[in-house]
Amino acid sequence: MCDHGCGIKVVVAEGQPVSLKGAKEHPYNKGWLCAKGRAALDFFHHPKRIATPLIKKEGKFVPVDWNRSMDFAAETLNRLKDQYGPATLAIYHGEGVGHQEIKYYMKRFANVYGTPNFMGVGSLCNASRTIAETLTIGGLSKPDIPNTRFLIIWGGNPLISNEPSIPPIGSEKFPLFCQARKEAHALSLAEAILDERPYPIKAMIIAGGNLLCYTHWQFRYISKLRKMSPEPIFEIHPNTANQYGILDGEMAEVRSPFGKIRLKACLTRNMLPDTIHISQGWEEANANELTGTENADPVSGFPNLKSMQCNIQKL
């Protein structure tokens, strides 16, 4: 349910988990479990949890056994490879959710299949920071900021990739990113799918500000967690809210140059007066509608997803 890997002791009865608690002997959590850990059984038994392979037929997903699903995947991938070439397959890995080793299995699969278009959420998330620090100080740093009075960062040499022989999508726009990460860039994926530039992508394989009770977009359907954060809000300083005539809990519209969403105001003095904060992951108030891919950083390809100008209007 997240990437920390806390120790959990599970009681199993007749092949099914019935209770759990934190493992006191585990070196990381030492018996403590967060809200997501305590709700693990709700997640395991939830009817929306996918427990069998699914194949879409006539617009609906139909459960099938593993043999049928593997045959279907192999037939489809081989047909696309024969028709369009191996680069037509794009493989996108998301947040590991506790199983980040899956990235390396997927990378191996991409190499065997022959596609250079292996990419991940890092294109739009943490990779620009990782690249910048790797190229300047040799690796991802964790400086002791509270005790640092003066910090100097000096340069280093870029990483060089020897693979793949077919250029991955995004390599023309963001060559340093693709060389340093040894991946395609996800920001170029839409062009390859919709406009077939620089070549068509006909198939995809996908692996999987946040709130403590959720992991990115996940687990909002678990009622125990939903009670902790039931609806989308934006945090705003009381003085700023007063300027717009907005009271705590009132609906407002937040606009950017790219879009607009509606959500409730949460007044807090923890925010700067000229700043509001919106958490991601809500279908009914999707923060991504306020962002765009224009004017991405020319080196890393990182779009401006973290902060931007906005307007607020009381509803």
Beta strands, then each sheet from edge to edge (+ up, - down):
strand 1: 8-13
strand 2: 16-22
strand 3: 54-57
strand 4: 60-63
strand 5: 89-93
strand 6: 118-120
strand 7: 203-207
strand 8: 233-236
strand 9: 251-255
strand 10: 260-267
strand 11: 276-278
strand 12: 311-314
sheet 1: 1+ 2-
sheet 2: 3+ 4-
sheet 3: 6+ 5+ 7+
sheet 4: 11+ 8- 10- 9+ 12-
end
